[in-house]
Amino acid sequence: MTVGVRQEPTGAPRALPASTPARLAVVLTALALLAGVGYRLALLLQDAPPTNSDEATMGLAALHIARGQEFPVWFYGQTYMGTLEAYLAAPVLALTGPSVLGLRLPTLALYALFVLLAWRLTRRLTGDRWFALLVVVLLAFGSDRIVKNQLIAGGGYPELNPVGAALALLAYDLAAGRPGRRLPRWAAWGFLAGLMLWVDPLVLPYVAGAGAVLLGFRWRELRGRAGAALGLAALVGAAPLLGHSLATGRNPLTAVLAAAGGGAADPAGWADRLHGGLLLGPPLGMGLCSPSHCATWQLWWALALPVLLVLGALTAWRTLRAPASVPSAPAAVPSPATAWRTPPAAASVPSPAPDARRDDRVAGAVRLALVAAAAGTLAAYTLSSAAGRTPVESSRYLSGLLISLPALLWPLWRAARGLLDGRMPVLAAGRPDGLVPGRPAGRPAAVLAVAVLAATVASGGYATYRAAAAAPAAHAAEARHAELVATLRTLGVRHVYGGYWTCNRLTFASGEDVVCAVVDDDLSPGFDRYAPYRHAVTAAAAPAWVAPTGSPLANRLDDRMRAAPGSLYLVTIDGYRIYLPRG
């Protein structure tokens, strides 16, 4: 007789607990987020991406705020682009002093917030934890253009994506009628919308799209306290913009349009705009290109994006227009005597609850809004002269496209999952997700979806590798600049002339110990974003000159030395030439 031995049932493999896949997806998502943050922190510690004088201008504003010296509304030298990044960095710089790393720590936090919001938004819109993992993995990648948009505190771009994702997420929760903290959510939506009107109007397509969802589903609620809360909060968010406009009578929208290229003296031709906006723009803006250029094979995303916009819009529209379910009594459990007569589908597929049906329609509406916002952003960029004149650098205007990633890739993911399940989803109005299961597998389309997703992951990974490989060069360039600052301090130089891309970077790195005024390559006065620096250098007794080695400005100063021997004393260091006045 056998005692104490428990016999396990046979005939079927033991199933994993239902919570195991969910936990695995959460763990992998957390690891992907940590990898994205860690990668960007490693870049920052290597002084990458390279800083510039525009970022230094934001750093100078942060220094002035930290010292209580000034509280600027706009980026110095213009009447658009709010200085939110300066106010976020001011407490950090108050502790660390002038530091590019300190200036960028808030932007790193904004990136992490964006990924978390994008993950939550994807879960809300699709309910698929594995698709949400894919979105986080793609956002963890960081090409040269992407990390510049996300980390450089140059004004507007680091905060654009987290705010856009937050607006879409709040719009979903409010439109779906999710209970709890309704008025604070309405106020938060209004505040963020108003804030971005001040900081960076590039997010306006996403404000408009999310706002349309709220109007479509909650217009009755907006007529009451919700509308009042939203409106008052929007005024608070836009208070810096409105206050400055009332005080000066200036219209910042005019300057924004001019910055977009509409008022350029040399507008680009349409061929150049279409090339820069529709061919180069999508792969650069979505992070699939190498640093500062796009190889021919990396342009494939320019062909894929229009197709994804159409598919994303079509599936979202089908979901939105699907007929609402009619509530019915709970299905009775068939008795053993009648179970053989009950069709399996009728016994196992309950009618969706009214609340779930409404949430599906809201998800479709938000996905449609995200697709429309992406299309609007791409169209506005293509119409601007910036797309034709400076397509590589100006592709930063497409940074908001990442907000729409869940809506763009969802049709591909559904098709890919259908291949794994042995079936091919097809468009239909009778399903909440716009797809119908159970049809014979359409393998070519499903395989193509898998190929596009795999190519997207591979392209993003390769672009990230190329960006990381460029980090040592950025570190070396920053070391040369640090040597320049140290040399000027050793020489006792406090006032210098230099080019635009030299001046504010030098002034910020030195903590305003060295003040620089801008000159053009012909030695005429240039564009000073902060006028007091010009006054200080002009009033100095004997200002020096600083120019990068081999630059047109350095060549012009060398010509002056040859024309008037003994007028200037030259000090050379790695990467720079310092011209000191004699006597």
C-alpha positions, 0 to 999 in steps of 0.5 A, a space after each residue: 500500500 502506498 501512503 502519503 503520495 499524491 497523484 497528479 492528474 494526467 492528460 493535460 499540461 499544467 497551466 501557468 497562473 493567469 497573473 503570470 503573463 501580466 506580471 511578466 509584461 509589467 516587469 519587462 516594461 519597467 526594465 525597458 523604461 529603466 533602460 531608456 532612462 539609463 541610456 539617456 543618463 549615460 549620454 548626459 554623463 558623456 556630455 551628449 548630445 552636444 550643447 550649444 548657445 541656444 541651450 546656454 541661453 536657457 541656462 542663463 535664464 535659469 541662473 538669473 531666476 535662481 539668483 532672483 535677478 530676472 524672471 523672463 517670460 520668453 526665451 531671451 531675444 524673442 517674444 515666443 517660446 516660454 521659459 518653463 525649462 528655465 524655471 524647472 532648472 533654476 532650483 537645480 542650478 541654485 545648488 550646482 551652479 552653471 552646469 549642462 548636466 544640472 540644466 538637463 536633469 529636469 528634461 530627463 525627468 520629463 522623458 521618464 514621465 512621457 514614457 509612463 504616460 504613453 504606457 498608460 495611454 496605450 493600455 487605456 486605448 488598446 487594453 493590450 499590455 504586450 503592445 504597451 510594452 512594445 511602445 515603451 521599448 520603441 520610446 526607450 530607443 533614442 536616435 541623435 535627433 530624438 535625444 536632442 529633442 528630449 534632453 536639450 533644454 533649448 525651449 519647448 521640445 522636452 515638455 511637448 511630448 509628456 504634456 501631449 500624452 497627458 492631454 490625450 490620457 485625461 481626455 480619454 478618462 473624462 470622455 469615458 466618464 471615469 469616476 473620481 476627481 472629475 473637476 481636478 481632471 478638467 482643471 488639469 486638462 485646461 491648465 496643461 493646454 493653456 501652459 503649452 500655448 505659452 511654452 510651445 504652440 507646436 502641441 496645438 494639433 494635439 490640444 485640438 484633437 483631445 479637445 474635440 474628443 471632450 466636446 464630442 462626448 462631454 459637451 453637456 458636462 462642459 456647460 456646467 462647472 467642468 467648463 468653468 474649471 477648464 476655462 479658469 485653469 487654462 487662463 492660469 496656465 497661459 497667464 505668462 503669455 496673456 500678462 505679457 501681451 496685455 503689458 506690451 500689446 504684442 501678439 506672440 502668434 505673429 512671431 511663431 508664424 515667422 519662426 515657422 518660416 512663413 515670413 522668411 525672406 528666402 522661402 523654400 521652393 515647394 520641391 524642397 519643402 516636399 522633400 524635407 517634409 515628406 521624405 526626410 521628415 518622418 524618419 528623422 522625426 520618429 528617430 530612425 536616422 543616423 546622426 545629422 543624416 538619413 541613409 537611403 535605406 533609412 527613408 523607408 519610414 517615409 513610405 510607411 507613415 502615410 499607410 499607417 495614418 490611413 490604417 490608423 484612421 480607418 480602424 479608429 473610425 470603425 471603432 468609433 462608429 460601431 453600434 452601441 450594444 443593447 443591454 440584455 439580461 445575463 445569459 442563463 447557464 445551460 443545464 446539463 440536459 440542454 447544454 448540447 443544444 446551446 451553440 458554443 459561441 452563444 454560451 461563451 461570448 457574453 454581450 459587452 456591457 454598456 460601459 465597456 462599449 462606451 469606453 471602446 468608442 472613446 478609445 476609437 475617438 482618441 486614437 482618431 484624434 492622435 492620428 489626425 494630430 500627427 497628420 496635421 503636424 506633418 502637413 504644417 511642417 511640410 508647408 513651412 519653409 523650414 522643411 525645405 531650408 534646414 530639413 535635418 535640424 528642423 525635423 525637431 518640429 515633428 517631435 510630437 509624432 511620438 505621441 501618436 505612436 500607439 494609434 499608428 502601430 495598433 493596426 500592425 500589432 493586431 495583424 501580427 497577433 492574428 498571425 500568431 493566433 492562426 487567423 487574420 483580423 480584418 476591418 469590420 464595424 461590428 467589433 470594438 477594435 474595428 477587427 473581426 476574428 475567426 477569418 481564415 489567415 491572410 498570411 501575406 498581410 500579417 507577415 508584412 505587419 510583422 516585418 514592418 514592426 520588426 523593421 521599426 524596432 531594428 531601425 530604432 535600435 541601429 539609430 540608437 547605436 549610432 547616437 551612442 557611438 557619437 558620444 565620445 566625440 561630444 565629450 571631447 568637444 566639451 573638454 576643449 570648451 572647458 579648457 577655453 573657459 579655464 584659459 580665459 580665467 587664467 589670462 584674466 579675460 572678462 569681456 570678449 567678442 565671439 560668434 553667435 554659437 560661441 558667446 552664450 555658451 561661453 558666458 553660461 559655462 563661466 557663470 557670467 565670469 566671462 561676458 561675450 558679445 556677438 559679432 558676425 564673420 565680418 566683425 560687425 555687431 551680431 545678434 545678442 539675445 541678452 542686450 546687457 552683455 553687449 553693453 558690458 563688452 562695449 564699455 570694457 577697456 580692452 575686450 578680447 576675441 574668441 573664435 573656433 579654429 578654422 572658422 570664418 571669424 578666425 580667418 578674418 581676425 588672422 587677416 587683421 593680424 597680418 594687416 596690422 602686425 602687433 595689434 593682437 596677441 594670439 593664444 592658441 588652444 585645442 579647438 580655439 584661438 584667443 586674440 588679446 589686444 596689445 597695450 
